[in-house]
């Protein structure tokens, strides 16, 4: 089985990150920018502000057992898919029927948010202040009637990963289509990937094509091979039993 899931997602990728302050300020002006560490809309900092040293601030944001990187490592467990945009679709289903579906054009017409987030890979690297643009899972599930407690994200290449529903709602997760102000590159999961920054990055499935609503939990691809069923970086939940 081809596995585009990137253990993906635990953050593996490449390309140096440079914070784009003018873009963040412009996004704030439109009320669409969010810092996932605080849940607050991003504003401005007084020039007179004095805080902790940069190294102290970074250490406080580094989950246990992790180290900081400036680049964006790539590590996928299979070939990189390249689905033409005119063939790309995204769907919500409930194991019985398709509840919603979008073409790429329809998906891109949905309201989007700018997101600033720290991401941590199960392979122990962490990257601070990454910037993305994406559609909130809240928006995708709007109007969908269900009694789900969990969901399974599925991707091109048959990759899957499971998530509690509460971990993707209330501004906690997005389907991202841009990184650092540019369309998301294929090796990083483009044209669109799941973004769940508070969990290890394998949960942020690359090349995502849909979400399956479920009334139970079950392991996805890497979880069935011994990765932790939940994957909280702050609790070092890398593998089953952690």
ZANU-84422 format. One record per residue (C-alpha): x negated, y negated, z; residue number from 1; chain; residue in one letter. Coordinates in steps of 0.1 Angstrom, whole numbers, plus 2048, in hexadecimal, padded with zeros to 3 digits. Example, Ala and Ser with C-alpha at 12.3 -4.5 7.8 and 13.67 -1.06 7.14 Angstrom:
2
<site xx="785" yy="82D" zz="84E" num="1" cadena="A" residuo="A"/>
<site xx="777" yy="80B" zz="847" num="2" cadena="A" residuo="S"/>
//
This chain:
242
<site xx="800" yy="800" zz="800" num="1" cadena="A" residuo="X"/>
<site xx="7F3" yy="7DE" zz="7F7" num="2" cadena="A" residuo="X"/>
<site xx="7F1" yy="7C8" zz="816" num="3" cadena="A" residuo="X"/>
<site xx="7F0" yy="7A2" zz="811" num="4" cadena="A" residuo="X"/>
<site xx="7F8" yy="79D" zz="835" num="5" cadena="A" residuo="X"/>
<site xx="7D6" yy="791" zz="83E" num="6" cadena="A" residuo="X"/>
<site xx="7CD" yy="79C" zz="85E" num="7" cadena="A" residuo="X"/>
<site xx="7D1" yy="784" zz="850" num="8" cadena="A" residuo="X"/>
<site xx="7DF" yy="76E" zz="85C" num="9" cadena="A" residuo="X"/>
<site xx="7CF" yy="76D" zz="878" num="10" cadena="A" residuo="X"/>
<site xx="7C1" yy="754" zz="86A" num="11" cadena="A" residuo="X"/>
<site xx="7AA" yy="75D" zz="850" num="12" cadena="A" residuo="X"/>
<site xx="7A2" yy="745" zz="835" num="13" cadena="A" residuo="X"/>
<site xx="78A" yy="72B" zz="828" num="14" cadena="A" residuo="X"/>
<site xx="785" yy="706" zz="822" num="15" cadena="A" residuo="X"/>
<site xx="77A" yy="6EC" zz="83A" num="16" cadena="A" residuo="X"/>
<site xx="795" yy="6D8" zz="84B" num="17" cadena="A" residuo="X"/>
<site xx="794" yy="6B2" zz="84C" num="18" cadena="A" residuo="X"/>
<site xx="7B0" yy="6A0" zz="85F" num="19" cadena="A" residuo="X"/>
<site xx="7C3" yy="689" zz="848" num="20" cadena="A" residuo="X"/>
<site xx="7CD" yy="66D" zz="860" num="21" cadena="A" residuo="X"/>
<site xx="7DD" yy="656" zz="846" num="22" cadena="A" residuo="X"/>
<site xx="7F4" yy="673" zz="83A" num="23" cadena="A" residuo="X"/>
<site xx="7FD" yy="67B" zz="85E" num="24" cadena="A" residuo="X"/>
<site xx="806" yy="657" zz="865" num="25" cadena="A" residuo="X"/>
<site xx="81B" yy="655" zz="846" num="26" cadena="A" residuo="X"/>
<site xx="82D" yy="675" zz="850" num="27" cadena="A" residuo="X"/>
<site xx="834" yy="666" zz="872" num="28" cadena="A" residuo="X"/>
<site xx="843" yy="648" zz="862" num="29" cadena="A" residuo="X"/>
<site xx="85D" yy="65F" zz="851" num="30" cadena="A" residuo="X"/>
<site xx="863" yy="671" zz="872" num="31" cadena="A" residuo="X"/>
<site xx="859" yy="693" zz="864" num="32" cadena="A" residuo="X"/>
<site xx="838" yy="69A" zz="875" num="33" cadena="A" residuo="X"/>
<site xx="835" yy="6B1" zz="893" num="34" cadena="A" residuo="X"/>
<site xx="819" yy="6BC" zz="8AA" num="35" cadena="A" residuo="X"/>
<site xx="820" yy="6E0" zz="8B3" num="36" cadena="A" residuo="X"/>
<site xx="80B" yy="6DE" zz="8D3" num="37" cadena="A" residuo="X"/>
<site xx="823" yy="6C5" zz="8E2" num="38" cadena="A" residuo="X"/>
<site xx="842" yy="6C6" zz="8CC" num="39" cadena="A" residuo="X"/>
<site xx="83F" yy="6A1" zz="8C9" num="40" cadena="A" residuo="X"/>
<site xx="841" yy="68C" zz="8AA" num="41" cadena="A" residuo="X"/>
<site xx="81E" yy="67E" zz="8A4" num="42" cadena="A" residuo="X"/>
<site xx="818" yy="659" zz="8AA" num="43" cadena="A" residuo="X"/>
<site xx="7FB" yy="642" zz="8AF" num="44" cadena="A" residuo="X"/>
<site xx="7E0" yy="641" zz="8CA" num="45" cadena="A" residuo="X"/>
<site xx="7D5" yy="620" zz="8D9" num="46" cadena="A" residuo="X"/>
<site xx="7B1" yy="616" zz="8D0" num="47" cadena="A" residuo="X"/>
<site xx="7AC" yy="610" zz="8F5" num="48" cadena="A" residuo="X"/>
<site xx="7B4" yy="634" zz="8FF" num="49" cadena="A" residuo="X"/>
<site xx="798" yy="647" zz="910" num="50" cadena="A" residuo="X"/>
<site xx="79C" yy="66C" zz="917" num="51" cadena="A" residuo="X"/>
<site xx="787" yy="68B" zz="91C" num="52" cadena="A" residuo="X"/>
<site xx="769" yy="693" zz="907" num="53" cadena="A" residuo="X"/>
<site xx="770" yy="6A4" zz="8E6" num="54" cadena="A" residuo="X"/>
<site xx="760" yy="6C4" zz="8F2" num="55" cadena="A" residuo="X"/>
<site xx="775" yy="6C5" zz="912" num="56" cadena="A" residuo="X"/>
<site xx="795" yy="6BF" zz="8FE" num="57" cadena="A" residuo="X"/>
<site xx="78C" yy="6DA" zz="8E5" num="58" cadena="A" residuo="X"/>
<site xx="784" yy="6F4" zz="901" num="59" cadena="A" residuo="X"/>
<site xx="7A6" yy="6EE" zz="910" num="60" cadena="A" residuo="X"/>
<site xx="7B6" yy="6F7" zz="8EF" num="61" cadena="A" residuo="X"/>
<site xx="7A2" yy="716" zz="8E9" num="62" cadena="A" residuo="X"/>
<site xx="7B3" yy="737" zz="8F2" num="63" cadena="A" residuo="X"/>
<site xx="79E" yy="750" zz="907" num="64" cadena="A" residuo="X"/>
<site xx="785" yy="764" zz="8F3" num="65" cadena="A" residuo="X"/>
<site xx="787" yy="74D" zz="8D5" num="66" cadena="A" residuo="X"/>
<site xx="76C" yy="737" zz="8C4" num="67" cadena="A" residuo="X"/>
<site xx="771" yy="717" zz="8AF" num="68" cadena="A" residuo="X"/>
<site xx="76C" yy="716" zz="889" num="69" cadena="A" residuo="X"/>
<site xx="76C" yy="6F9" zz="871" num="70" cadena="A" residuo="X"/>
<site xx="772" yy="70D" zz="851" num="71" cadena="A" residuo="X"/>
<site xx="791" yy="722" zz="849" num="72" cadena="A" residuo="X"/>
<site xx="786" yy="746" zz="846" num="73" cadena="A" residuo="X"/>
<site xx="798" yy="75E" zz="82E" num="74" cadena="A" residuo="X"/>
<site xx="79D" yy="783" zz="836" num="75" cadena="A" residuo="X"/>
<site xx="7B9" yy="796" zz="824" num="76" cadena="A" residuo="X"/>
<site xx="7BF" yy="7BB" zz="825" num="77" cadena="A" residuo="X"/>
<site xx="7C8" yy="7BD" zz="800" num="78" cadena="A" residuo="X"/>
<site xx="7C8" yy="7AB" zz="7DF" num="79" cadena="A" residuo="X"/>
<site xx="7D5" yy="787" zz="7DE" num="80" cadena="A" residuo="X"/>
<site xx="7F7" yy="786" zz="7CC" num="81" cadena="A" residuo="X"/>
<site xx="7FF" yy="76B" zz="7B3" num="82" cadena="A" residuo="X"/>
<site xx="825" yy="769" zz="7AE" num="83" cadena="A" residuo="X"/>
<site xx="82F" yy="750" zz="794" num="84" cadena="A" residuo="X"/>
<site xx="844" yy="734" zz="7A4" num="85" cadena="A" residuo="X"/>
<site xx="860" yy="73A" zz="78B" num="86" cadena="A" residuo="X"/>
<site xx="863" yy="75E" zz="799" num="87" cadena="A" residuo="X"/>
<site xx="85E" yy="755" zz="7BD" num="88" cadena="A" residuo="X"/>
<site xx="87C" yy="758" zz="7D5" num="89" cadena="A" residuo="X"/>
<site xx="881" yy="756" zz="7FB" num="90" cadena="A" residuo="X"/>
<site xx="89D" yy="768" zz="80C" num="91" cadena="A" residuo="X"/>
<site xx="8AD" yy="76E" zz="82E" num="92" cadena="A" residuo="X"/>
<site xx="8BE" yy="78F" zz="833" num="93" cadena="A" residuo="X"/>
<site xx="8CB" yy="7A5" zz="84F" num="94" cadena="A" residuo="X"/>
<site xx="8C1" yy="7C8" zz="844" num="95" cadena="A" residuo="X"/>
<site xx="8E3" yy="7CC" zz="833" num="96" cadena="A" residuo="X"/>
<site xx="8E7" yy="7AE" zz="81D" num="97" cadena="A" residuo="X"/>
<site xx="8D5" yy="78F" zz="810" num="98" cadena="A" residuo="X"/>
<site xx="8E3" yy="771" zz="823" num="99" cadena="A" residuo="X"/>
<site xx="8D0" yy="755" zz="812" num="100" cadena="A" residuo="X"/>
<site xx="8B8" yy="752" zz="7F5" num="101" cadena="A" residuo="X"/>
<site xx="8A4" yy="736" zz="7E5" num="102" cadena="A" residuo="X"/>
<site xx="890" yy="731" zz="7C6" num="103" cadena="A" residuo="X"/>
<site xx="86F" yy="71E" zz="7C9" num="104" cadena="A" residuo="X"/>
<site xx="880" yy="6FF" zz="7BC" num="105" cadena="A" residuo="X"/>
<site xx="89D" yy="702" zz="7D5" num="106" cadena="A" residuo="X"/>
<site xx="885" yy="70A" zz="7F1" num="107" cadena="A" residuo="X"/>
<site xx="86F" yy="6EB" zz="7EA" num="108" cadena="A" residuo="X"/>
<site xx="88F" yy="6D6" zz="7EA" num="109" cadena="A" residuo="X"/>
<site xx="895" yy="6DE" zz="80F" num="110" cadena="A" residuo="X"/>
<site xx="88B" yy="6C5" zz="82A" num="111" cadena="A" residuo="X"/>
<site xx="867" yy="6CB" zz="834" num="112" cadena="A" residuo="X"/>
<site xx="851" yy="6C1" zz="852" num="113" cadena="A" residuo="X"/>
<site xx="82C" yy="6B9" zz="856" num="114" cadena="A" residuo="X"/>
<site xx="81D" yy="6CE" zz="871" num="115" cadena="A" residuo="X"/>
<site xx="7FC" yy="6CB" zz="884" num="116" cadena="A" residuo="X"/>
<site xx="7F2" yy="6EB" zz="896" num="117" cadena="A" residuo="X"/>
<site xx="7D5" yy="6FF" zz="8A4" num="118" cadena="A" residuo="X"/>
<site xx="7D3" yy="722" zz="896" num="119" cadena="A" residuo="X"/>
<site xx="7C2" yy="741" zz="8A5" num="120" cadena="A" residuo="X"/>
<site xx="7B7" yy="760" zz="894" num="121" cadena="A" residuo="X"/>
<site xx="7B7" yy="782" zz="8A4" num="122" cadena="A" residuo="X"/>
<site xx="793" yy="785" zz="898" num="123" cadena="A" residuo="X"/>
<site xx="78C" yy="76A" zz="8B3" num="124" cadena="A" residuo="X"/>
<site xx="788" yy="74A" zz="89F" num="125" cadena="A" residuo="X"/>
<site xx="79D" yy="72B" zz="8A6" num="126" cadena="A" residuo="X"/>
<site xx="7A2" yy="70D" zz="890" num="127" cadena="A" residuo="X"/>
<site xx="7AF" yy="6EC" zz="89F" num="128" cadena="A" residuo="X"/>
<site xx="7C5" yy="6D2" zz="890" num="129" cadena="A" residuo="X"/>
<site xx="7CF" yy="6E3" zz="870" num="130" cadena="A" residuo="X"/>
<site xx="7E9" yy="6D0" zz="85B" num="131" cadena="A" residuo="X"/>
<site xx="805" yy="6E0" zz="848" num="132" cadena="A" residuo="X"/>
<site xx="826" yy="6D8" zz="837" num="133" cadena="A" residuo="X"/>
<site xx="843" yy="6F0" zz="838" num="134" cadena="A" residuo="X"/>
<site xx="867" yy="6F8" zz="83D" num="135" cadena="A" residuo="X"/>
<site xx="872" yy="700" zz="860" num="136" cadena="A" residuo="X"/>
<site xx="881" yy="722" zz="867" num="137" cadena="A" residuo="X"/>
<site xx="89D" yy="70F" zz="878" num="138" cadena="A" residuo="X"/>
<site xx="8A6" yy="6FF" zz="857" num="139" cadena="A" residuo="X"/>
<site xx="8A5" yy="721" zz="844" num="140" cadena="A" residuo="X"/>
<site xx="8BC" yy="731" zz="85E" num="141" cadena="A" residuo="X"/>
<site xx="8D4" yy="714" zz="860" num="142" cadena="A" residuo="X"/>
<site xx="8F8" yy="721" zz="85B" num="143" cadena="A" residuo="X"/>
<site xx="8EE" yy="746" zz="85C" num="144" cadena="A" residuo="X"/>
<site xx="905" yy="75A" zz="873" num="145" cadena="A" residuo="X"/>
<site xx="8F2" yy="775" zz="885" num="146" cadena="A" residuo="X"/>
<site xx="8EB" yy="786" zz="8A6" num="147" cadena="A" residuo="X"/>
<site xx="8C7" yy="78D" zz="8A0" num="148" cadena="A" residuo="X"/>
<site xx="8AC" yy="78E" zz="8BB" num="149" cadena="A" residuo="X"/>
<site xx="88E" yy="794" zz="8A4" num="150" cadena="A" residuo="X"/>
<site xx="884" yy="790" zz="880" num="151" cadena="A" residuo="X"/>
<site xx="86C" yy="7A1" zz="868" num="152" cadena="A" residuo="X"/>
<site xx="859" yy="78B" zz="850" num="153" cadena="A" residuo="X"/>
<site xx="852" yy="79C" zz="82E" num="154" cadena="A" residuo="X"/>
<site xx="839" yy="792" zz="814" num="155" cadena="A" residuo="X"/>
<site xx="82C" yy="79A" zz="7F1" num="156" cadena="A" residuo="X"/>
<site xx="817" yy="7BA" zz="7F3" num="157" cadena="A" residuo="X"/>
<site xx="82E" yy="7CA" zz="80D" num="158" cadena="A" residuo="X"/>
<site xx="820" yy="7B9" zz="82B" num="159" cadena="A" residuo="X"/>
<site xx="837" yy="7B4" zz="849" num="160" cadena="A" residuo="X"/>
<site xx="834" yy="7A6" zz="86C" num="161" cadena="A" residuo="X"/>
<site xx="84E" yy="7A5" zz="888" num="162" cadena="A" residuo="X"/>
<site xx="857" yy="787" zz="89E" num="163" cadena="A" residuo="X"/>
<site xx="870" yy="780" zz="8BA" num="164" cadena="A" residuo="X"/>
<site xx="88A" yy="767" zz="8AC" num="165" cadena="A" residuo="X"/>
<site xx="884" yy="74F" zz="8C9" num="166" cadena="A" residuo="X"/>
<site xx="860" yy="74C" zz="8BD" num="167" cadena="A" residuo="X"/>
<site xx="86A" yy="73D" zz="89B" num="168" cadena="A" residuo="X"/>
<site xx="886" yy="725" zz="8A5" num="169" cadena="A" residuo="X"/>
<site xx="886" yy="703" zz="8B5" num="170" cadena="A" residuo="X"/>
<site xx="869" yy="6F5" zz="8A0" num="171" cadena="A" residuo="X"/>
<site xx="851" yy="712" zz="8A7" num="172" cadena="A" residuo="X"/>
<site xx="84D" yy="721" zz="884" num="173" cadena="A" residuo="X"/>
<site xx="84E" yy="717" zz="85F" num="174" cadena="A" residuo="X"/>
<site xx="84B" yy="724" zz="83C" num="175" cadena="A" residuo="X"/>
<site xx="82D" yy="70F" zz="831" num="176" cadena="A" residuo="X"/>
<site xx="825" yy="705" zz="80D" num="177" cadena="A" residuo="X"/>
<site xx="809" yy="6EC" zz="812" num="178" cadena="A" residuo="X"/>
<site xx="7E9" yy="6EA" zz="826" num="179" cadena="A" residuo="X"/>
<site xx="7D4" yy="6CB" zz="82C" num="180" cadena="A" residuo="X"/>
<site xx="7E9" yy="6B7" zz="814" num="181" cadena="A" residuo="X"/>
<site xx="7E6" yy="6CF" zz="7F7" num="182" cadena="A" residuo="X"/>
<site xx="7FB" yy="6EC" zz="7EA" num="183" cadena="A" residuo="X"/>
<site xx="7F3" yy="70C" zz="7FD" num="184" cadena="A" residuo="X"/>
<site xx="7D9" yy="720" zz="7EB" num="185" cadena="A" residuo="X"/>
<site xx="7DF" yy="744" zz="7E3" num="186" cadena="A" residuo="X"/>
<site xx="7C3" yy="751" zz="7F9" num="187" cadena="A" residuo="X"/>
<site xx="7D3" yy="73F" zz="816" num="188" cadena="A" residuo="X"/>
<site xx="7F5" yy="74E" zz="80F" num="189" cadena="A" residuo="X"/>
<site xx="802" yy="737" zz="7F4" num="190" cadena="A" residuo="X"/>
<site xx="81A" yy="72E" zz="7E6" num="191" cadena="A" residuo="X"/>
<site xx="82A" yy="732" zz="809" num="192" cadena="A" residuo="X"/>
<site xx="821" yy="743" zz="829" num="193" cadena="A" residuo="X"/>
<site xx="831" yy="746" zz="84B" num="194" cadena="A" residuo="X"/>
<site xx="821" yy="72F" zz="865" num="195" cadena="A" residuo="X"/>
<site xx="825" yy="739" zz="88A" num="196" cadena="A" residuo="X"/>
<site xx="808" yy="727" zz="89A" num="197" cadena="A" residuo="X"/>
<site xx="80E" yy="730" zz="8BE" num="198" cadena="A" residuo="X"/>
<site xx="807" yy="755" zz="8B6" num="199" cadena="A" residuo="X"/>
<site xx="7E9" yy="766" zz="8A7" num="200" cadena="A" residuo="X"/>
<site xx="7E8" yy="75E" zz="883" num="201" cadena="A" residuo="X"/>
<site xx="7EF" yy="780" zz="875" num="202" cadena="A" residuo="X"/>
<site xx="813" yy="778" zz="87F" num="203" cadena="A" residuo="X"/>
<site xx="812" yy="75B" zz="866" num="204" cadena="A" residuo="X"/>
<site xx="818" yy="772" zz="849" num="205" cadena="A" residuo="X"/>
<site xx="808" yy="768" zz="828" num="206" cadena="A" residuo="X"/>
<site xx="81C" yy="768" zz="807" num="207" cadena="A" residuo="X"/>
<site xx="83C" yy="76A" zz="81B" num="208" cadena="A" residuo="X"/>
<site xx="85C" yy="771" zz="807" num="209" cadena="A" residuo="X"/>
<site xx="877" yy="775" zz="821" num="210" cadena="A" residuo="X"/>
<site xx="883" yy="77B" zz="845" num="211" cadena="A" residuo="X"/>
<site xx="897" yy="799" zz="850" num="212" cadena="A" residuo="X"/>
<site xx="8AD" yy="792" zz="86E" num="213" cadena="A" residuo="X"/>
<site xx="8AF" yy="7B0" zz="886" num="214" cadena="A" residuo="X"/>
<site xx="8C0" yy="7B8" zz="8A7" num="215" cadena="A" residuo="X"/>
<site xx="8A1" yy="7CA" zz="8B4" num="216" cadena="A" residuo="X"/>
<site xx="87B" yy="7C8" zz="8B2" num="217" cadena="A" residuo="X"/>
<site xx="865" yy="7DF" zz="89D" num="218" cadena="A" residuo="X"/>
<site xx="841" yy="7DD" zz="893" num="219" cadena="A" residuo="X"/>
<site xx="836" yy="7CE" zz="872" num="220" cadena="A" residuo="X"/>
<site xx="817" yy="7D9" zz="85E" num="221" cadena="A" residuo="X"/>
<site xx="7FA" yy="7D0" zz="875" num="222" cadena="A" residuo="X"/>
<site xx="80F" yy="7D6" zz="894" num="223" cadena="A" residuo="X"/>
<site xx="814" yy="7FA" zz="889" num="224" cadena="A" residuo="X"/>
<site xx="7EE" yy="7FE" zz="886" num="225" cadena="A" residuo="X"/>
<site xx="7E8" yy="7F4" zz="8AA" num="226" cadena="A" residuo="X"/>
<site xx="7EB" yy="7CE" zz="8AB" num="227" cadena="A" residuo="X"/>
<site xx="7FE" yy="7BF" zz="8C7" num="228" cadena="A" residuo="X"/>
<site xx="824" yy="7BE" zz="8C2" num="229" cadena="A" residuo="X"/>
<site xx="825" yy="799" zz="8CC" num="230" cadena="A" residuo="X"/>
<site xx="802" yy="78A" zz="8C9" num="231" cadena="A" residuo="X"/>
<site xx="7FE" yy="76D" zz="8E1" num="232" cadena="A" residuo="X"/>
<site xx="7DB" yy="75E" zz="8DF" num="233" cadena="A" residuo="X"/>
<site xx="7DD" yy="74F" zz="902" num="234" cadena="A" residuo="X"/>
<site xx="7E3" yy="772" zz="910" num="235" cadena="A" residuo="X"/>
<site xx="7CA" yy="782" zz="8F8" num="236" cadena="A" residuo="X"/>
<site xx="7E4" yy="79A" zz="8EA" num="237" cadena="A" residuo="X"/>
<site xx="7CF" yy="7A6" zz="8CD" num="238" cadena="A" residuo="X"/>
<site xx="7D6" yy="7CB" zz="8CF" num="239" cadena="A" residuo="X"/>
<site xx="7F0" yy="7E3" zz="8DD" num="240" cadena="A" residuo="X"/>
<site xx="7EB" yy="7E5" zz="903" num="241" cadena="A" residuo="X"/>
<site xx="7DB" yy="7C2" zz="906" num="242" cadena="A" residuo="X"/>
//
